[in-house]
Every structure is written in structure tokens, then in C-alpha cells.
């Protein structure tokens, strides 16, 4: 049943993406950007509803009161495709830093270009960072919200944290608050797998880290506060009535926290 529901969701997810992209095209490209945001936000919310209806996976996001007014940086954990679509509907005018190659994809690249994202050449990290900062300053002046994944690539739930220094440089240069986001979505929508486990994906916007901290102090707060909240959510998922299958990284972390992992599924 798990395989059937996961397969059905994956098919529905991509069909919905293609159909909506075609259906909304006239409105999306004619409307001003602030109105056109309705389209990707509607798609994201409808995708999460499909996951709930077909795969039995609910999404619960709390801590909206922690989102500041005006420009800020949102810094989510990166475990799954789920965390790339779940948070921007709560932001007024979000902006992503992304690989410039994504702009070359027909249709998708046009959609991204409409929202004036920050495409960079990732061949040289130092050049990419400088390029991103120049454009990010312009976007922050427009009262936008920059979404950055501090660890860069997706990591499994419970894995050792591997935060990159790039977010520290961006935080120091832009002088805006940073809102960490904790979740364990990778338990339910695993990276590089098609299985979608039922349950509740619980995510939390944490209190913002104020601008002006030293680089080391900022990094220490970002890591400690994010990881502590992720540990809490991992334990919550493990103790739920219907826990998802735990990857080895999550099993190891639970035992380090003194929690016995749920029994593995057949």
C-alpha cells in the first residue's frame, strides 16, 4: 500500500506541476510580480494537499509569529524537496539563490525569471558569493525575504550538521535578521527516494537571530538553535502513533539523545 500511494502521489505531483504551469501561463506573465506570486504559492499549497490526500502526509508549520516585517533571511534545514516548496507561501516576496543553469530550462526558467531570483555561477565559490551579495543587497532594498539553506545540499534527518560559512558572510553583509527553520521532513519525503511516508511533517519557524552579531557568535547560535529544535522534532516523530521509517542517521541520533528508535518496518 505504501508503494502504491507513493507512486500515485509522485504521478499526481508532476502532472499537477505541468498542468498548472500551462494553465496559469497567461495570467502569470501578464500580471505584476506581486500578483503573479499567487501562482507558485497556490501550486505549493496544492502540492502539499495532494501529499496529504494521497500519501497521508500532513504538513504542520508553526511559529509564524517569528517572521519579521520587512527584509530578512530564512534559513531552513535542507532534507527534502518538501522544504523547497513549503515555506515560501508564508513569505510576502521571497527570493532564492539558485544555479544559473536552472534559468535555461524551458518554461521553468521563464517562471523563475519572472520572480527576479538570484542566479549564480557555482563554478567559483568566492565569485559566486560576491555575485550573490551584489544582487541580494538590491533585493533586500525591495523588502524581500532571502531563502538560504545553510548546509547547501540535502542531508538525512539526524545527520551530523554541516553548515557552510556562506550564510555567515551574507548575514554580516546584509545586516538583516535570520529566521532559522527546523523540521525533519526527510523522514516522510526522503531525498533521492520515491517513497512518501504517512504522518505529520512538523516544521517550526524559530525566533529570529538579530543582526549585528559577530560571525562566530552568529554561527554558534544558528547551529545550536536549529539543531536543538530538529532534535526535538525528531524525538516527537519517533514517539508518534505512526512513526515513519527511520534512516540510520536518525536511529544513531535518537540513541545519542537517549531515545529508543521505533522498530524498523518490514
NUDO-142565 format. One record per residue: x, y, z of N, C-alpha, C, O in turn. Coordinates in steps of 0.1 Angstrom, whole numbers, padded with zeros to 4 digits, always signed. Example, Ala and Ser with C-alpha at 12.3 -4.5 7.8 and 13.67 -1.06 7.14 Angstrom:
2
+0132-0057+0078+0123-0045+0078+0132-0033+0078+0142-0033+0085 +0128-0022+0071+0137-0011+0071+0129+0000+0079+0134+0011+0080 
***
This chain:
266
+0008-0012+0000+0000+0000+0000+0009+0013+0000+0006+0022-0007 +0020+0012+0008+0029+0024+0008+0034+0027-0005+0035+0039-0010 +0038+0017-0013+0044+0018-0026+0034+0024-0036+0037+0033-0043 +0022+0019-0035+0011+0023-0044+0008+0038-0041+0006+0046-0051 +0006+0041-0029+0002+0055-0025+0014+0065-0029+0011+0076-0033 +0026+0060-0027+0038+0069-0030+0039+0071-0045+0041+0082-0050 +0037+0060-0053+0037+0061-0067+0026+0070-0072+0028+0079-0081 +0014+0069-0067+0002+0077-0071+0005+0092-0068+0002+0101-0076 +0011+0095-0056+0014+0109-0053+0024+0114-0063+0022+0126-0067 +0035+0107-0065+0045+0112-0074+0040+0115-0088+0043+0126-0094 +0031+0107-0093+0025+0109-0106+0016+0122-0105+0017+0130-0114 +0008+0122-0095-0001+0134-0094+0007+0147-0092+0003+0157-0097 +0018+0146-0085+0026+0158-0082+0031+0164-0095+0030+0176-0097 +0037+0156-0104+0043+0161-0116+0032+0164-0126+0034+0174-0134 +0021+0157-0127+0011+0161-0136+0005+0174-0132+0002+0183-0140 +0003+0176-0119-0002+0189-0114+0007+0200-0117+0003+0211-0121 +0020+0198-0116+0030+0208-0119+0029+0212-0134+0029+0224-0137 +0029+0203-0143+0028+0206-0157+0015+0213-0161+0015+0222-0168 +0004+0207-0156-0009+0213-0159-0010+0227-0154-0015+0236-0161 -0006+0229-0142-0008+0243-0136+0002+0253-0143-0002+0264-0145 +0014+0248-0147+0023+0257-0153+0017+0262-0167+0018+0273-0170 +0010+0253-0174+0004+0256-0186-0008+0265-0184-0010+0275-0191 -0017+0261-0175-0029+0268-0172-0027+0282-0168-0034+0291-0173 -0018+0284-0159-0016+0297-0153-0007+0307-0162-0006+0319-0158 -0001+0302-0172+0008+0310-0180+0003+0323-0184+0010+0333-0182 -0009+0325-0190-0013+0338-0194-0014+0348-0183-0009+0359-0184 -0020+0344-0172-0021+0353-0160-0007+0356-0155-0004+0367-0151 +0001+0346-0153+0014+0347-0146+0023+0357-0153+0029+0366-0146 +0024+0357-0166+0033+0365-0173+0028+0379-0176+0035+0388-0180 +0015+0381-0175+0009+0394-0177+0008+0402-0164+0009+0414-0164 +0005+0395-0153+0003+0401-0140+0016+0407-0135+0026+0402-0138 +0015+0418-0127+0026+0423-0120+0032+0412-0110+0024+0403-0106 +0044+0413-0107+0051+0403-0099+0043+0400-0086+0042+0388-0082 +0039+0411-0079+0033+0408-0066+0020+0401-0067+0016+0394-0057 +0013+0402-0078+0001+0394-0081+0004+0380-0086-0003+0370-0083 +0014+0380-0094+0018+0367-0100+0023+0357-0090+0023+0345-0093 +0027+0361-0078+0032+0352-0068+0020+0342-0064+0023+0332-0058 +0008+0346-0067-0003+0337-0064-0001+0324-0070-0005+0313-0064 +0004+0323-0082+0006+0310-0089+0015+0301-0082+0010+0290-0079 +0028+0304-0080+0036+0294-0073+0032+0291-0059+0034+0280-0054 +0026+0301-0052+0021+0298-0039+0009+0288-0039+0008+0280-0030 +0000+0290-0048-0011+0281-0050-0006+0267-0053-0011+0257-0048 +0004+0266-0063+0009+0253-0066+0015+0246-0054+0013+0234-0052 +0023+0254-0046+0029+0248-0035+0019+0242-0025+0020+0231-0020 +0009+0250-0022-0001+0246-0012-0009+0234-0018-0013+0225-0010 -0012+0235-0031-0020+0223-0036-0012+0211-0037-0017+0200-0035 +0001+0212-0038+0010+0200-0038+0010+0194-0024+0010+0181-0023 +0011+0202-0014+0010+0197-0001-0003+0190+0003-0004+0180+0010 -0014+0196-0003-0027+0189-0001-0027+0176-0009-0033+0166-0003 -0021+0175-0020-0021+0162-0027-0013+0152-0019-0017+0140-0018 -0002+0156-0013+0005+0147-0004-0003+0142+0008-0002+0131+0012 -0011+0151+0013-0020+0148+0024-0031+0138+0020-0033+0128+0026 -0037+0141+0009-0048+0133+0004-0044+0119-0001-0051+0109+0001 -0033+0119-0008-0029+0106-0015-0019+0098-0006-0021+0086-0004 -0009+0105-0001+0001+0098+0007-0002+0097+0022+0005+0090+0029 -0012+0105+0026-0015+0105+0040-0005+0113+0049-0004+0110+0061 +0002+0122+0043+0012+0130+0050+0008+0145+0052+0007+0152+0042 +0004+0148+0064+0000+0162+0067+0012+0171+0069+0023+0166+0072 +0011+0184+0067+0021+0194+0070+0016+0203+0080+0005+0209+0079 +0024+0205+0091+0021+0214+0102+0032+0224+0104+0043+0220+0108 +0030+0236+0101+0041+0246+0102+0036+0257+0112+0026+0263+0111 +0045+0259+0122+0041+0268+0133+0052+0278+0135+0063+0278+0128 +0050+0288+0143+0060+0299+0146+0059+0311+0136+0068+0318+0134 +0047+0312+0130+0045+0323+0120+0047+0337+0127+0051+0347+0121 +0045+0337+0140+0047+0350+0147+0062+0354+0148+0065+0366+0151 +0071+0345+0144+0085+0348+0144+0090+0354+0131+0102+0357+0130 +0081+0355+0121+0086+0361+0109+0085+0376+0110+0074+0382+0112 +0096+0383+0108+0097+0398+0110+0090+0404+0098+0087+0398+0087 +0087+0417+0100+0082+0426+0089+0094+0430+0081+0105+0431+0086 +0093+0433+0068+0104+0437+0060+0113+0427+0056+0110+0415+0056 +0126+0430+0052+0135+0421+0047+0141+0412+0058+0144+0417+0069 +0143+0400+0055+0151+0391+0064+0155+0378+0056+0152+0376+0045 +0164+0370+0063+0169+0358+0057+0161+0346+0064+0161+0346+0076 +0156+0337+0056+0150+0325+0061+0160+0314+0059+0165+0312+0048 +0163+0307+0069+0174+0296+0069+0169+0283+0073+0171+0279+0085 +0163+0275+0064+0157+0262+0068+0167+0251+0067+0177+0252+0060 +0165+0241+0075+0172+0228+0072+0168+0223+0058+0158+0226+0053 +0178+0216+0052+0175+0211+0039+0177+0196+0039+0188+0190+0039 +0165+0189+0038+0165+0174+0039+0157+0168+0027+0159+0156+0024 +0149+0176+0020+0139+0170+0012+0134+0181+0002+0136+0193+0004 +0128+0176-0009+0122+0186-0018+0110+0193-0011+0107+0204-0015 +0105+0187-0001+0094+0193+0007+0098+0207+0012+0090+0216+0011 +0110+0208+0017+0114+0221+0023+0117+0232+0012+0120+0243+0016 +0117+0228-0001+0119+0238-0011+0106+0245-0015+0105+0255-0021 +0094+0238-0012+0081+0244-0016+0072+0248-0004+0062+0254-0007 +0076+0244+0008+0066+0246+0019+0067+0259+0026+0057+0263+0032 +0078+0266+0025+0079+0278+0033+0077+0291+0026+0072+0301+0032 +0079+0292+0013+0078+0304+0006+0063+0309+0005+0061+0321+0004 +0053+0301+0006+0039+0306+0006+0037+0315+0018+0027+0323+0018 +0045+0314+0029+0043+0322+0041+0050+0336+0040+0049+0344+0049 +0058+0338+0029+0066+0350+0028+0059+0359+0017+0053+0354+0008 +0061+0372+0019+0054+0381+0011+0060+0381-0003+0053+0381-0013 +0074+0382-0004+0080+0383-0017+0094+0377-0016+0104+0383-0016 +0094+0363-0015+0107+0356-0013+0116+0356-0025+0112+0358-0037 +0129+0354-0023+0139+0353-0034+0149+0342-0030+0153+0341-0018 +0152+0334-0040+0162+0323-0038+0175+0326-0045+0175+0333-0055 +0186+0321-0040+0198+0320-0047+0199+0306-0054+0197+0296-0047 +0200+0306-0067+0200+0293-0074+0210+0292-0085+0216+0302-0089 +0212+0280-0090+0222+0278-0101+0217+0285-0113+0205+0283-0117 +0225+0292-0120+0221+0298-0132+0216+0289-0143+0208+0292-0151 +0221+0276-0143+0216+0266-0152+0201+0264-0152+0195+0260-0162 +0195+0266-0140+0181+0264-0139+0173+0274-0147+0162+0271-0151 +0179+0285-0150+0173+0295-0158+0172+0291-0172+0164+0297-0180 +0179+0281-0176+0180+0277-0190+0169+0266-0193+0167+0263-0205 +0162+0261-0183+0152+0251-0185+0139+0258-0191+0134+0267-0185 +0135+0253-0203+0123+0259-0209+0111+0259-0199+0109+0250-0191 +0103+0269-0199+0092+0271-0191+0095+0274-0176+0092+0284-0171 +0102+0264-0170+0106+0266-0156+0115+0278-0154+0113+0287-0145 +0125+0280-0163+0134+0291-0162+0126+0304-0164+0130+0314-0158 +0116+0304-0173+0109+0316-0175+0101+0320-0163+0100+0332-0159 +0095+0310-0156+0088+0312-0144+0097+0318-0133+0093+0328-0126 +0109+0312-0132+0118+0317-0122+0123+0331-0125+0124+0340-0116 +0125+0334-0138+0130+0347-0142+0120+0358-0139+0123+0369-0135 +0107+0355-0139+0096+0365-0136+0098+0370-0122+0095+0382-0119 +0102+0361-0113+0103+0365-0099+0116+0371-0095+0119+0374-0083 +0125+0373-0105+0138+0380-0102+0146+0374-0091+0148+0380-0081 +0149+0361-0093+0157+0354-0083+0172+0358-0085+0175+0367-0092 +0181+0351-0078+0195+0354-0078+0202+0342-0084+0207+0333-0077 +0204+0342-0098+0211+0331-0104+0226+0333-0103+0231+0344-0105 +0234+0323-0100+0248+0324-0098+0255+0313-0105+0249+0302-0108 +0268+0315-0109+0276+0305-0114+0284+0299-0103+0292+0305-0097 +0281+0286-0100+0287+0280-0088+0301+0274-0091+0306+0266-0083 +0307+0277-0102+0320+0272-0105+0330+0277-0096+0339+0269-0092 +0330+0289-0092+0339+0295-0082+0331+0300-0070+0323+0309-0071 +0333+0294-0058+0325+0298-0047+0327+0313-0043+0317+0320-0039 +0339+0318-0043+0342+0331-0039+0335+0341-0049+0329+0351-0044 +0336+0339-0062+0330+0347-0071+0315+0346-0070+0308+0356-0072 +0310+0334-0068+0295+0332-0067+0290+0340-0055+0279+0346-0056 +0297+0340-0044+0293+0347-0032+0293+0362-0034+0283+0369-0030 +0303+0367-0040+0303+0381-0043+0292+0385-0053+0285+0396-0051 +0290+0377-0063+0279+0380-0072+0265+0380-0065+0257+0388-0067 +0263+0370-0056+0251+0368-0049+0248+0380-0040+0237+0385-0038 +0259+0385-0033+0258+0396-0024+0254+0409-0031+0245+0417-0026 +0259+0411-0043+0256+0424-0050+0241+0424-0053+0234+0434-0051 +0236+0412-0058+0221+0412-0062+0213+0411-0049+0202+0417-0049 +0217+0404-0039+0209+0403-0027+0207+0416-0020+0196+0419-0015 +0217+0425-0021+0215+0439-0015+0204+0446-0022+0196+0453-0016 +0204+0444-0035+0193+0451-0043+0179+0445-0039+0170+0452-0038 +0179+0432-0038+0166+0425-0034+0162+0429-0020+0150+0431-0018 +0171+0430-0011+0167+0434+0003+0162+0449+0003+0154+0452+0012 +0167+0457-0005+0162+0471-0006+0148+0471-0011+0141+0481-0009 +0143+0461-0017+0129+0460-0021+0121+0453-0011+0109+0449-0014 +0126+0451+0001+0118+0445+0012+0115+0430+0009+0104+0426+0012 +0124+0423+0003+0122+0409+0000+0128+0400+0011+0135+0405+0020 +0125+0387+0010+0129+0378+0020+0138+0367+0013+0133+0360+0004 +0150+0366+0017+0160+0357+0011+0160+0344+0017+0162+0343+0029 +0158+0333+0009+0158+0320+0015+0171+0313+0012+0175+0312+0000 +0178+0309+0022+0191+0303+0021+0191+0290+0029+0187+0289+0040 +0197+0279+0023+0198+0266+0030+0213+0266+0036+0222+0264+0028 +0214+0268+0049+0228+0269+0054+0237+0258+0051+0250+0259+0051 +0232+0246+0050+0240+0234+0047+0242+0231+0032+0250+0222+0028 +0236+0239+0024+0238+0238+0009+0231+0227+0003+0221+0229-0004 +0235+0215+0006+0229+0203+0000+0220+0196+0010+0221+0198+0022 +0211+0187+0005+0202+0180+0013+0210+0169+0022+0219+0163+0017 +0206+0169+0034+0212+0159+0044+0201+0151+0050+0190+0156+0052 +0205+0139+0054+0195+0130+0060+0191+0134+0074+0199+0140+0081 +0179+0132+0079+0175+0135+0093+0184+0129+0103+0188+0117+0102 +0188+0137+0112+0197+0132+0123+0212+0132+0119+0220+0129+0128 +0215+0135+0107+0229+0135+0103+0237+0146+0110+0231+0156+0115 +0250+0145+0110+0259+0155+0116+0257+0168+0109+0256+0168+0096 +0255+0179+0116+0253+0192+0109+0266+0196+0101+0277+0193+0105 +0264+0202+0090+0275+0206+0081+0272+0220+0075+0270+0222+0063 +0271+0230+0084+0267+0244+0080+0279+0250+0072+0290+0249+0077 +0276+0257+0061+0286+0263+0053+0288+0278+0058+0278+0284+0063 +0299+0283+0055+0303+0297+0060+0296+0308+0052+0295+0319+0056 +0291+0304+0040+0285+0314+0032+0273+0322+0038+0273+0334+0036 +0265+0315+0046+0254+0323+0052+0259+0333+0062+0253+0343+0064 +0270+0330+0068+0276+0339+0078+0280+0352+0071+0278+0363+0075 +0287+0350+0059+0291+0362+0052+0279+0370+0047+0279+0383+0047 +0269+0363+0042+0257+0370+0037+0250+0378+0049+0246+0389+0047 +0249+0371+0060+0243+0377+0072+0250+0390+0076+0244+0400+0079 +0264+0389+0077+0272+0400+0081+0271+0412+0071+0271+0424+0074 +0270+0408+0058+0269+0419+0047+0256+0426+0046+0255+0438+0044 +0245+0418+0048+0232+0424+0046+0226+0431+0058+0218+0440+0057 +0230+0427+0070+0225+0433+0082+0210+0432+0085+0204+0442+0089 +0205+0420+0082+0191+0418+0084+0189+0406+0094+0199+0398+0095 +0177+0404+0100+0176+0392+0109+0176+0379+0101+0173+0379+0089 +0179+0368+0108+0179+0355+0102+0169+0346+0110+0170+0345+0122 +0160+0340+0103+0150+0331+0109+0153+0317+0106+0151+0313+0095 +0159+0309+0116+0161+0295+0113+0148+0287+0112+0138+0291+0118 +0148+0277+0105+0136+0268+0104+0140+0254+0106+0149+0248+0100 +0134+0248+0116+0136+0234+0120+0125+0225+0115+0114+0228+0115 +0129+0213+0110+0119+0203+0106+0127+0189+0104+0139+0189+0104 +0119+0179+0102+0125+0166+0099+0117+0160+0087+0114+0148+0087 +0115+0168+0077+0107+0164+0066+0113+0152+0058+0106+0144+0052 +0126+0150+0059+0133+0139+0053+0129+0126+0058+0131+0116+0051 +0122+0125+0069+0117+0112+0074+0105+0108+0066+0102+0096+0064 +0097+0118+0060+0085+0115+0053+0086+0116+0038+0079+0109+0031 +0095+0125+0034+0097+0127+0019+0112+0126+0018+0119+0136+0016 +0118+0114+0018+0132+0112+0018+0139+0117+0005+0133+0117-0006 +0151+0121+0006+0159+0125-0005+0162+0113-0014+0165+0102-0009 +0161+0115-0027+0165+0105-0037+0157+0092-0036+0162+0082-0040 +0145+0093-0030+0137+0081-0029+0122+0085-0033+0119+0097-0032 +0115+0076-0039+0101+0079-0043+0091+0076-0032+0079+0080-0033 +0095+0070-0021+0085+0066-0010+0081+0079-0003+0089+0088+0000 +0068+0080+0000+0063+0091+0008+0055+0085+0020+0045+0079+0019 +0061+0087+0032+0056+0080+0044+0044+0088+0050+0045+0101+0050 +0034+0082+0055+0023+0089+0061+0027+0094+0075+0037+0090+0081 +0020+0104+0080+0023+0110+0093+0021+0125+0092+0014+0130+0084 +0028+0132+0101+0027+0147+0102+0041+0153+0101+0049+0150+0109 +0044+0160+0090+0056+0168+0089+0055+0180+0097+0047+0189+0094 +0062+0181+0108+0061+0192+0117+0073+0201+0115+0084+0197+0117 +0071+0214+0112+0081+0224+0110+0079+0236+0118+0068+0239+0122 +0090+0243+0121+0088+0254+0131+0098+0266+0126+0110+0264+0125 +0092+0278+0125+0100+0290+0123+0104+0294+0137+0096+0296+0146 +0117+0294+0139+0123+0298+0152+0124+0313+0154+0124+0320+0144 +0126+0318+0166+0128+0332+0168+0140+0337+0160+0150+0331+0159 +0138+0349+0154+0149+0355+0146+0161+0358+0154+0161+0362+0165 +0173+0356+0147+0186+0360+0152+0188+0374+0148+0188+0377+0136 +0190+0383+0157+0191+0397+0154+0204+0400+0146+0214+0393+0147 +0204+0410+0137+0216+0414+0130+0226+0420+0139+0223+0425+0151 +0239+0420+0135+0249+0427+0142+0258+0418+0151+0267+0423+0157 +0255+0405+0152+0264+0396+0159+0277+0394+0152+0278+0396+0140 +0287+0390+0160+0300+0386+0154+0298+0373+0146+0288+0366+0148 +0306+0371+0137+0304+0359+0128+0304+0346+0135+0296+0338+0133 +0313+0344+0145+0314+0332+0152+0302+0330+0161+0296+0319+0162 +0298+0341+0168+0286+0341+0176+0273+0338+0168+0265+0330+0173 +0272+0344+0156+0260+0341+0148+0260+0326+0144+0250+0320+0146 +0271+0321+0139+0271+0307+0135+0268+0297+0147+0261+0288+0145 +0273+0300+0158+0271+0292+0170+0256+0292+0173+0250+0281+0176 +0249+0304+0173+0235+0304+0176+0227+0297+0165+0218+0290+0168 +0230+0299+0153+0223+0293+0142+0223+0278+0143+0213+0272+0142 +0235+0273+0145+0236+0258+0146+0229+0252+0158+0222+0243+0157 +0232+0258+0170+0227+0253+0182+0212+0254+0183+0206+0244+0187 +0206+0265+0179+0192+0266+0180+0184+0258+0170+0174+0252+0172 +0190+0257+0158+0183+0249+0147+0184+0234+0151+0174+0227+0150 +0196+0230+0155+0198+0215+0157+0190+0211+0170+0185+0200+0170 +0189+0220+0180+0182+0216+0192+0167+0214+0188+0160+0205+0193 +0161+0223+0180+0147+0222+0176+0145+0210+0167+0135+0203+0168 +0155+0207+0158+0154+0195+0150+0154+0182+0158+0147+0173+0155 +0162+0182+0168+0163+0170+0177+0149+0168+0184+0144+0157+0185 +0143+0179+0188+0130+0179+0195+0120+0173+0185+0111+0165+0189 +0120+0177+0173+0110+0172+0163+0113+0158+0159+0104+0150+0156 +0126+0154+0159+0129+0140+0156+0124+0131+0167+0118+0120+0164 +0126+0135+0179+0120+0127+0190+0105+0126+0190+0099+0115+0192 +0099+0137+0186+0084+0137+0185+0080+0128+0174+0070+0120+0177 +0086+0128+0163+0083+0119+0152+0085+0104+0156+0076+0095+0153 +0096+0101+0163+0098+0087+0167+0088+0082+0177+0085+0070+0177 +0083+0091+0185+0073+0087+0196+0059+0089+0191+0049+0086+0199 +0056+0092+0178+0043+0094+0173+0036+0081+0172+0042+0070+0172 +0023+0081+0170+0015+0069+0169+0018+0061+0157+0017+0048+0157 +0023+0068+0146+0026+0061+0134+0039+0066+0129+0040+0073+0119 +0050+0062+0136+0063+0068+0132+0068+0063+0118+0065+0052+0114 +0075+0072+0111+0080+0068+0098+0092+0059+0099+0097+0057+0110 +0096+0053+0088+0108+0045+0088+0120+0054+0091+0122+0064+0084 +0129+0050+0100+0140+0059+0104+0152+0055+0097+0156+0043+0097 +0159+0064+0090+0172+0061+0083+0182+0059+0094+0181+0063+0106 +0194+0053+0090+0204+0050+0100+0209+0063+0108+0212+0062+0119 +0209+0074+0101+0214+0087+0107+0204+0091+0118+0208+0095+0129 +0191+0089+0116+0181+0092+0126+0182+0082+0138+0180+0086+0150 +0184+0070+0135+0185+0059+0145+0197+0063+0155+0196+0062+0167 +0208+0066+0148+0220+0069+0156+0218+0082+0165+0222+0082+0176 +0211+0092+0159+0209+0104+0167+0199+0102+0178+0202+0107+0189 +0189+0094+0176+0179+0092+0187+0186+0085+0198+0184+0088+0210 +0195+0075+0195+0202+0068+0206+0212+0077+0213+0213+0076+0225 +0218+0087+0206+0226+0097+0213+0218+0106+0222+0223+0111+0232 +0205+0107+0219+0196+0115+0227+0190+0107+0238+0182+0112+0246 +0193+0094+0239+0187+0086+0249+0173+0081+0246+0166+0077+0255 +0169+0081+0233+0156+0077+0229+0157+0064+0221+0165+0063+0211 +0149+0054+0224+0150+0041+0216+0142+0043+0203+0130+0047+0204 +0148+0041+0192+0141+0043+0179+0130+0033+0178+0130+0022+0183 +0120+0037+0170+0109+0027+0167+0113+0015+0160+0124+0016+0153 +0107+0005+0161+0110-0008+0154+0110-0005+0139+0101+0001+0134 +0120-0011+0132+0120-0010+0117+0109-0017+0111+0104-0028+0115 +0104-0011+0100+0093-0018+0092+0098-0028+0083+0110-0028+0078 +0090-0038+0080+0093-0048+0071+0093-0043+0056+0097-0050+0047 
***
